[in-house]
Amino acid sequence: MKKVSLYLDDKLWIKFKEVVLRRHGTLRKLSNEVENVLRASLVEENIEEAFKAMDLDVKVVSSPEDVKRSRPKLQGPSSELLIRKMRGMRIDEGLP
């Protein structure tokens, strides 16, 4: 355990304490919640370190925008157009 001092915005600290109070009914868990927030912010780094320890070269995607950018570009007509065309063929041929 390490005791630290931090300078935080007053409004931010008050809101954080309110969240902890609502969640636990007491402020005794304040330190635990600060530690949980810090751990959550370091998850990506921990994952990368674990991959390096296993000698894996895996890129960790960090945001939905990164996922969208890495998607392959679609080729050909959209499925909506294909289905409309197939339905049109059924109507032309008199099929139910």
Backbone as a printed PyTorch tensor [residue, N CA C, xyz], in Angstrom:
tensor([[[  0.8280,  -1.1860,   0.0000],
         [  0.0000,   0.0000,   0.0000],
         [  0.8710,   1.2470,   0.0000]],

        [[  0.3810,   2.2520,  -0.6860],
         [  1.0980,   3.5240,  -0.7810],
         [  0.1080,   4.6550,  -0.5490]],

        [[  0.4320,   5.5640,   0.3190],
         [ -0.3990,   6.7280,   0.5580],
         [  0.0730,   7.8320,  -0.3750]],

        [[ -0.8900,   8.4560,  -1.0790],
         [ -0.5540,   9.5090,  -2.0360],
         [ -1.4460,  10.7190,  -1.8140]],

        [[ -0.9960,  11.8490,  -2.2890],
         [ -1.7870,  13.0770,  -2.2740],
         [ -2.0110,  13.5040,  -3.7160]],

        [[ -3.2170,  13.9290,  -4.0130],
         [ -3.5650,  14.3410,  -5.3700],
         [ -4.2430,  15.6990,  -5.3440]],

        [[ -4.0660,  16.4480,  -6.3900],
         [ -4.7870,  17.7030,  -6.5730],
         [ -5.8430,  17.4540,  -7.6380]],

        [[ -7.1220,  17.5400,  -7.2460],
         [ -8.2310,  17.2770,  -8.1510],
         [ -9.1950,  18.4450,  -8.1630]],

        [[ -9.9390,  18.5560,  -9.2280],
         [-10.9910,  19.5450,  -9.3170],
         [-12.0390,  19.2540,  -8.2410]],

        [[-12.4620,  20.2930,  -7.5210],
         [-13.4050,  20.1140,  -6.4150],
         [-14.7150,  19.4570,  -6.8630]],

        [[-15.2690,  19.9310,  -7.9760],
         [-16.5470,  19.3850,  -8.4500],
         [-16.4050,  17.9130,  -8.8520]],

        [[-15.3000,  17.5870,  -9.5060],
         [-15.0480,  16.2110,  -9.9040],
         [-14.9530,  15.3010,  -8.6850]],

        [[-14.2320,  15.7340,  -7.6540],
         [-14.0590,  14.9290,  -6.4470],
         [-15.3950,  14.7330,  -5.7270]],

        [[-16.2050,  15.7780,  -5.6660],
         [-17.5200,  15.6760,  -5.0200],
         [-18.4000,  14.6810,  -5.7600]],

        [[-18.4080,  14.7410,  -7.0950],
         [-19.2040,  13.7970,  -7.8860],
         [-18.7300,  12.3650,  -7.6810]],

        [[-17.4100,  12.1870,  -7.6380],
         [-16.8560,  10.8440,  -7.4350],
         [-17.2640,  10.2990,  -6.0690]],

        [[-17.1890,  11.1330,  -5.0460],
         [-17.5880,  10.7030,  -3.7130],
         [-19.0750,  10.3580,  -3.6660]],

        [[-19.9000,  11.1060,  -4.3800],
         [-21.3380,  10.8050,  -4.4340],
         [-21.5830,   9.4420,  -5.0640]],

        [[-20.8440,   9.1330,  -6.1190],
         [-20.9830,   7.8290,  -6.7760],
         [-20.5980,   6.7120,  -5.8170]],

        [[-19.4980,   6.8840,  -5.1150],
         [-19.0420,   5.8700,  -4.1590],
         [-20.0600,   5.7170,  -3.0320]],

        [[-20.5930,   6.8050,  -2.5540],
         [-21.5840,   6.7670,  -1.4810],
         [-22.8500,   6.0460,  -1.9310]],

        [[-23.3150,   6.3220,  -3.1540],
         [-24.5080,   5.6300,  -3.6740],
         [-24.2460,   4.1410,  -3.8590]],

        [[-23.0510,   3.8130,  -4.3280],
         [-22.7260,   2.4230,  -4.6250],
         [-22.5440,   1.5890,  -3.3570]],

        [[-21.9080,   2.1570,  -2.3410],
         [-21.5460,   1.3860,  -1.1540],
         [-22.2810,   1.8140,   0.1170]],

        [[-22.9260,   2.9640,   0.0990],
         [-23.6050,   3.4420,   1.2910],
         [-22.6740,   4.0520,   2.3230]],

        [[-21.4050,   4.1330,   2.0050],
         [-20.4060,   4.7120,   2.9050],
         [-19.2190,   5.1790,   2.0720]],

        [[-18.4050,   6.0500,   2.6740],
         [-17.2050,   6.5160,   1.9780],
         [-15.9720,   5.7130,   2.3550]],

        [[-16.1630,   4.6340,   3.1170],
         [-15.0210,   3.8100,   3.5270],
         [-14.3700,   3.0860,   2.3430]],

        [[-15.1080,   2.9380,   1.2680],
         [-14.5790,   2.2550,   0.0780],
         [-13.9890,   3.2400,  -0.9290]],

        [[-13.7900,   4.4730,  -0.5370],
         [-13.2890,   5.5020,  -1.4460],
         [-11.9350,   5.1240,  -2.0420]],

        [[-11.0190,   4.6770,  -1.2170],
         [ -9.6910,   4.2870,  -1.7140],
         [ -9.7830,   3.1110,  -2.6680]],

        [[-10.6480,   2.1430,  -2.3480],
         [-10.8150,   0.9830,  -3.2340],
         [-11.3300,   1.4100,  -4.5990]],

        [[-12.2720,   2.3390,  -4.6090],
         [-12.8290,   2.7930,  -5.8840],
         [-11.8050,   3.5590,  -6.7110]],

        [[-10.9800,   4.3720,  -6.0690],
         [ -9.9130,   5.0720,  -6.7940],
         [ -8.9520,   4.0490,  -7.3960]],

        [[ -8.6100,   3.0380,  -6.6250],
         [ -7.7190,   1.9950,  -7.1220],
         [ -8.3510,   1.2410,  -8.2940]],

        [[ -9.6550,   0.9590,  -8.2120],
         [-10.3500,   0.2730,  -9.3130],
         [-10.3450,   1.1040, -10.5890]],

        [[-10.5360,   2.4080, -10.4520],
         [-10.5040,   3.2880, -11.6310],
         [ -9.1080,   3.2800, -12.2530]],

        [[ -8.0810,   3.3150, -11.4200],
         [ -6.7090,   3.2750, -11.9440],
         [ -6.4180,   1.9440, -12.6320]],

        [[ -6.8450,   0.8500, -12.0300],
         [ -6.6300,  -0.4700, -12.6410],
         [ -7.3500,  -0.5730, -13.9820]],

        [[ -8.5770,  -0.0800, -14.0390],
         [ -9.3470,  -0.1350, -15.2820],
         [ -8.6800,   0.6740, -16.3880]],

        [[ -8.0350,   1.7640, -16.0320],
         [ -7.3800,   2.5870, -17.0500],
         [ -6.1070,   1.9240, -17.5770]],

        [[ -5.5800,   0.9340, -16.8500],
         [ -4.3440,   0.2730, -17.2650],
         [ -4.5760,  -1.0950, -17.9020]],

        [[ -5.8240,  -1.4550, -18.1460],
         [ -6.1430,  -2.7800, -18.6740],
         [ -5.4570,  -3.0200, -20.0150]],

        [[ -5.5290,  -2.0520, -20.9030],
         [ -4.9440,  -2.2280, -22.2350],
         [ -3.4400,  -2.4970, -22.1530]],

        [[ -2.7560,  -1.7690, -21.2920],
         [ -1.3160,  -1.9820, -21.1340],
         [ -1.0290,  -3.3690, -20.5750]],

        [[ -1.8530,  -3.8270, -19.6300],
         [ -1.6650,  -5.1630, -19.0660],
         [ -1.8590,  -6.2430, -20.1230]],

        [[ -2.8280,  -6.0390, -20.9980],
         [ -3.0750,  -7.0140, -22.0760],
         [ -1.8790,  -7.0650, -23.0150]],

        [[ -1.3690,  -5.8960, -23.3790],
         [ -0.2060,  -5.8590, -24.2720],
         [  1.0050,  -6.5370, -23.6290]],

        [[  1.2170,  -6.3100, -22.3350],
         [  2.3340,  -6.9490, -21.6410],
         [  2.1750,  -8.4650, -21.6060]],

        [[  0.9460,  -8.9330, -21.4040],
         [  0.6990, -10.3750, -21.3870],
         [  0.9860, -10.9840, -22.7530]],

        [[  0.5760, -10.2930, -23.8290],
         [  0.8630, -10.7950, -25.1760],
         [  2.3660, -10.8420, -25.4340]],

        [[  3.0790,  -9.8250, -24.9900],
         [  4.5310,  -9.8070, -25.1660],
         [  5.1900, -10.9420, -24.3880]],

        [[  4.6820, -11.2190, -23.1870],
         [  5.2400, -12.3120, -22.3830],
         [  5.0350, -13.6590, -23.0560]],

        [[  3.9680, -13.7820, -23.8610],
         [  3.6880, -15.0340, -24.5750],
         [  4.2960, -15.0210, -25.9710]],

        [[  5.0930, -14.0020, -26.2890],
         [  5.7150, -13.8370, -27.6110],
         [  4.6830, -13.7840, -28.7280]],

        [[  3.5710, -13.1170, -28.4630],
         [  2.5370, -12.9270, -29.4700],
         [  2.5780, -11.4890, -29.9550]],

        [[  2.4570, -11.3220, -31.2630],
         [  2.4230,  -9.9770, -31.8350],
         [  0.9770,  -9.6820, -32.2150]],

        [[  0.2250,  -9.2050, -31.2380],
         [ -1.1960,  -8.9450, -31.4550],
         [ -1.4490,  -7.4850, -31.1730]],

        [[ -2.1120,  -6.8280, -32.1330],
         [ -2.4540,  -5.4290, -31.9500],
         [ -3.7430,  -5.3490, -31.1510]],

        [[ -3.7420,  -4.5880, -30.0780],
         [ -4.9300,  -4.4070, -29.2520],
         [ -5.7120,  -3.2290, -29.8050]],

        [[ -6.9670,  -3.4860, -30.1900],
         [ -7.8210,  -2.4320, -30.7260],
         [ -8.3980,  -1.6590, -29.5520]],

        [[ -8.2690,  -0.3490, -29.6010],
         [ -8.6460,   0.4330, -28.4280],
         [ -9.9380,   1.2120, -28.5690]],

        [[-10.5000,   1.3130, -29.7630],
         [-11.7090,   2.1060, -29.8840],
         [-12.5710,   1.5880, -31.0270]],

        [[-13.8650,   1.8980, -30.9960],
         [-14.7480,   1.5030, -32.0900],
         [-14.3310,   2.1150, -33.4230]],

        [[-13.7570,   3.3090, -33.3810],
         [-13.3060,   3.9420, -34.6170],
         [-12.1860,   3.1350, -35.2780]],

        [[-11.2830,   2.5700, -34.4560],
         [-10.2170,   1.7240, -34.9900],
         [-10.7990,   0.4870, -35.6610]],

        [[-11.8370,  -0.0820, -35.0610],
         [-12.4830,  -1.2580, -35.6460],
         [-13.1100,  -0.8990, -36.9780]],

        [[-13.8150,   0.2290, -37.0450],
         [-14.4520,   0.6470, -38.2970],
         [-13.4240,   0.8900, -39.3920]],

        [[-12.2910,   1.5160, -39.0350],
         [-11.2580,   1.7970, -40.0350],
         [-10.6150,   0.5230, -40.5670]],

        [[-10.5420,  -0.5240, -39.7400],
         [ -9.8590,  -1.7370, -40.1720],
         [-10.7700,  -2.7180, -40.9060]],

        [[-12.0650,  -2.4190, -41.0000],
         [-12.9780,  -3.3050, -41.7290],
         [-12.6760,  -3.2650, -43.2270]],

        [[-12.8350,  -4.4000, -43.8950],
         [-12.6080,  -4.3950, -45.3410],
         [-13.7300,  -3.6510, -46.0650]],

        [[-13.3890,  -3.0610, -47.1890],
         [-14.3850,  -2.3700, -48.0050],
         [-15.2550,  -3.4020, -48.7040]],

        [[-16.5670,  -3.1640, -48.7060],
         [-17.4980,  -4.0860, -49.3400],
         [-17.4150,  -3.9500, -50.8490]],

        [[-17.5940,  -5.0840, -51.5210],
         [-17.5480,  -5.0890, -52.9820],
         [-18.8840,  -5.5890, -53.5070]],

        [[-19.2780,  -5.0830, -54.6450],
         [-20.5200,  -5.5330, -55.2540],
         [-21.7240,  -4.7960, -54.6930]],

        [[-22.9030,  -5.1910, -55.1870],
         [-24.1250,  -4.5120, -54.7420],
         [-24.4750,  -4.8920, -53.3020]],

        [[-25.2780,  -4.0500, -52.6740],
         [-25.6760,  -4.3230, -51.3030],
         [-26.6840,  -5.4660, -51.2750]],

        [[-26.8180,  -6.0950, -50.1340],
         [-27.7600,  -7.2100, -49.9950],
         [-29.1890,  -6.7370, -50.2170]],

        [[-29.4740,  -5.4970, -49.8650],
         [-30.8190,  -4.9520, -50.0750],
         [-31.1880,  -4.9760, -51.5550]],

        [[-30.2650,  -4.5580, -52.4080],
         [-30.5350,  -4.5640, -53.8510],
         [-30.6930,  -5.9800, -54.3860]],

        [[-29.8710,  -6.9060, -53.9040],
         [-29.9660,  -8.2940, -54.3580],
         [-31.3140,  -8.9060, -53.9730]],

        [[-31.7690,  -8.6530, -52.7590],
         [-33.0510,  -9.2090, -52.3150],
         [-34.1980,  -8.6060, -53.0990]],

        [[-34.1680,  -7.3030, -53.3490],
         [-35.2190,  -6.6770, -54.1690],
         [-35.2610,  -7.2770, -55.5750]],

        [[-34.0960,  -7.5430, -56.1330],
         [-34.0220,  -8.1310, -57.4680],
         [-34.6160,  -9.5340, -57.4620]],

        [[-34.2760, -10.3330, -56.4220],
         [-34.8220, -11.6880, -56.3300],
         [-36.3370, -11.6540, -56.1480]],

        [[-36.8430, -10.7370, -55.3500],
         [-38.2900, -10.6160, -55.1600],
         [-38.9610, -10.1970, -56.4600]],

        [[-38.3140,  -9.3050, -57.1850],
         [-38.8540,  -8.8760, -58.4760],
         [-38.9210, -10.0190, -59.4600]],

        [[-37.9180, -10.9200, -59.4390],
         [-37.9130, -12.0750, -60.3270],
         [-39.0530, -13.0310, -59.9680]],

        [[-39.3310, -13.1970, -58.6500],
         [-40.4250, -14.0780, -58.2280],
         [-41.7600, -13.5310, -58.7130]],

        [[-41.9410, -12.2110, -58.6390],
         [-43.1870, -11.6040, -59.0680],
         [-43.3310, -11.7420, -60.5720]],

        [[-42.2390, -11.5310, -61.3300],
         [-42.2740, -11.6550, -62.7720],
         [-42.6070, -13.0740, -63.2100]],

        [[-42.1350, -14.0570, -62.4700],
         [-42.3470, -15.4600, -62.8370],
         [-43.6270, -16.0190, -62.2310]],

        [[-44.3260, -15.2070, -61.4290],
         [-45.5850, -15.6490, -60.8510],
         [-45.4070, -16.6170, -59.6780]],

        [[-44.2660, -16.6100, -59.0530],
         [-44.0160, -17.4970, -57.9060],
         [-44.5280, -16.8300, -56.6380]],

        [[-44.9710, -17.6510, -55.6400],
         [-45.4430, -17.0550, -54.3910],
         [-44.3050, -16.4950, -53.5750]]])
